[in-house]
């Protein structure tokens, strides 16, 4: 896929499904994030995976905004 096709197919999603992400997909996403470069490797990454509604509510209390599941 070339960049023109990729950029034309891109879209933003503002509401998420409430179904959990399968572990295999989550592992691939986390590995991609772990391997993603940062500017001169100077930007530390913190990736949080919330698996329960209670954990999500605790995180929401700390954040100014968040996406709501549909």
Backbone bond lengths (Angstrom), bond angles and torsions (degrees), N, CA, C in turn:
res aa  C-N    CA-C-N  psi(-1)  N-CA   C-N-CA  omega(-1)  CA-C   N-CA-C  phi
1 X - - - 1.447 - - 1.532 108.55 -
2 X 1.316 116.61 130.89 1.457 119.72 178.28 1.537 109.74 -88.25
3 X 1.323 115.82 170.48 1.459 120.43 -174.52 1.521 112.21 -65.17
4 X 1.327 118.02 -37.88 1.468 120.99 -179.99 1.526 110.83 -59.87
5 X 1.334 116.34 -44.68 1.465 120.51 179.52 1.526 110.56 -66.30
6 X 1.321 116.06 -42.78 1.457 121.00 179.65 1.531 111.21 -61.88
7 X 1.332 117.18 -47.16 1.467 119.91 -177.65 1.528 111.28 -69.43
8 X 1.315 118.53 -31.45 1.460 120.92 178.47 1.532 111.26 -71.66
9 X 1.323 117.52 -29.18 1.463 121.54 -178.09 1.526 112.50 -86.84
10 X 1.311 118.01 -7.47 1.457 122.85 -176.53 1.525 111.31 -69.92
11 X 1.331 116.55 146.48 1.456 120.92 175.03 1.527 108.94 -152.54
12 X 1.316 116.07 161.76 1.467 122.08 177.63 1.517 108.98 -106.67
13 X 1.305 114.80 141.96 1.450 121.35 -179.88 1.518 108.51 -117.09
14 X 1.321 117.62 128.74 1.457 121.29 -175.98 1.524 113.39 -107.83
15 X 1.323 117.46 -13.85 1.459 120.39 177.63 1.523 107.95 -132.06
16 X 1.304 115.38 139.68 1.449 120.91 -175.11 1.517 110.79 -112.36
17 X 1.297 116.04 152.66 1.456 122.91 176.29 1.524 108.98 -73.07
18 X 1.297 117.71 149.78 1.462 120.90 -178.21 1.527 112.78 -84.68
19 X 1.335 118.15 -5.21 1.467 120.57 178.68 1.529 110.12 -68.74
20 X 1.329 118.01 139.64 1.471 119.93 178.46 1.526 111.23 -69.38
21 X 1.313 115.82 152.72 1.466 122.02 177.23 1.526 108.23 -80.78
22 X 1.325 116.56 135.09 1.461 120.89 179.17 1.522 109.90 -62.45
23 X 1.334 116.85 145.11 1.457 122.21 -175.94 1.533 112.00 -57.69
24 X 1.331 118.15 -38.80 1.469 121.16 -179.51 1.528 110.71 -62.44
25 X 1.332 116.63 -42.86 1.465 120.55 178.70 1.525 110.69 -67.97
26 X 1.325 116.37 -41.78 1.458 120.37 179.15 1.527 110.79 -61.26
27 X 1.317 117.42 -41.91 1.466 121.12 178.26 1.530 111.41 -60.52
28 X 1.338 116.75 -41.44 1.475 120.29 178.50 1.522 111.42 -65.62
29 X 1.319 116.50 -41.62 1.466 120.65 179.75 1.525 110.77 -64.50
30 X 1.335 116.60 -44.55 1.461 120.49 179.94 1.521 111.69 -65.29
31 X 1.326 117.16 -38.35 1.467 120.23 177.80 1.522 110.90 -65.97
32 X 1.328 117.50 -39.85 1.463 120.50 177.23 1.527 110.30 -62.79
33 X 1.331 117.24 -41.41 1.460 120.68 177.81 1.522 111.99 -65.36
34 X 1.329 116.25 -38.37 1.465 120.03 179.44 1.525 111.40 -65.46
35 X 1.322 116.20 -34.41 1.464 120.97 -178.28 1.522 113.92 -88.25
36 X 1.324 117.62 -8.63 1.468 120.94 -176.80 1.532 110.14 -68.70
37 X 1.325 116.69 135.68 1.466 119.17 179.48 1.521 111.69 -74.68
38 X 1.313 115.57 153.96 1.463 121.58 172.14 1.528 106.48 -121.07
39 X 1.311 116.62 169.76 1.461 120.93 -178.47 1.531 110.00 -62.54
40 X 1.289 116.55 108.88 1.470 123.41 179.58 1.519 112.53 55.69
41 X 1.331 116.54 22.26 1.470 122.51 -177.22 1.524 112.25 57.18
42 X 1.329 117.44 27.80 1.460 122.26 -179.20 1.526 112.78 -97.63
43 X 1.322 118.00 -7.26 1.460 120.10 -175.91 1.530 108.96 -103.77
44 X 1.328 117.01 105.06 1.461 118.57 179.22 1.521 111.31 -65.88
45 X 1.304 116.07 149.53 1.453 121.17 179.61 1.520 110.04 -111.57
46 X 1.297 115.20 142.16 1.462 121.75 171.56 1.520 106.40 -131.07
47 X 1.293 115.68 115.96 1.460 121.19 -179.05 1.522 107.85 -113.54
48 X 1.319 115.64 123.08 1.456 121.16 -179.28 1.521 109.20 -110.20
49 X 1.304 116.86 135.23 1.460 122.78 175.99 1.526 106.89 -117.70
50 X 1.314 116.12 115.09 1.459 121.84 179.86 1.517 108.49 -100.92
51 X 1.304 116.59 122.61 1.466 120.78 -176.71 1.520 113.62 -107.53
52 X 1.304 118.22 -10.83 1.464 119.46 -178.49 1.529 109.65 -126.28
53 X 1.319 116.85 153.06 1.460 119.78 176.17 1.529 111.82 -59.75
54 X 1.329 117.09 -34.93 1.471 120.12 179.85 1.527 110.85 -64.14
55 X 1.325 117.29 -41.79 1.467 120.90 178.68 1.523 110.47 -65.91
56 X 1.319 116.47 -39.54 1.465 120.73 178.66 1.525 110.82 -64.73
57 X 1.311 117.55 -39.29 1.462 120.95 178.28 1.530 111.36 -65.73
58 X 1.328 117.44 -39.13 1.466 120.36 176.87 1.523 110.62 -62.56
59 X 1.327 116.89 -42.22 1.461 120.93 178.80 1.528 110.45 -66.45
60 X 1.330 116.86 -39.30 1.465 120.82 -179.27 1.522 110.86 -63.61
61 X 1.317 116.71 -32.73 1.467 120.16 179.61 1.521 111.59 -66.93
62 X 1.333 117.32 -22.90 1.464 122.15 -178.47 1.527 112.68 -93.57
63 X 1.330 116.64 -15.71 1.466 120.89 -173.30 1.528 110.50 -103.01
64 X 1.319 115.20 152.23 1.452 120.15 177.89 1.508 113.38 -75.80
65 X 1.329 117.14 -26.17 1.458 120.85 179.33 1.516 108.70 -157.06
66 X 1.324 115.14 163.91 1.455 120.02 175.96 1.509 108.99 -160.91
67 X 1.323 115.92 160.97 1.462 120.70 176.76 1.518 108.70 -82.41
68 X 1.302 116.68 141.95 1.455 122.17 179.73 1.518 109.91 -97.63
69 X 1.341 118.78 137.50 1.469 119.17 174.16 1.516 109.70 -69.93
70 X 1.321 116.45 154.57 1.469 118.73 178.06 1.482 110.86 -93.01
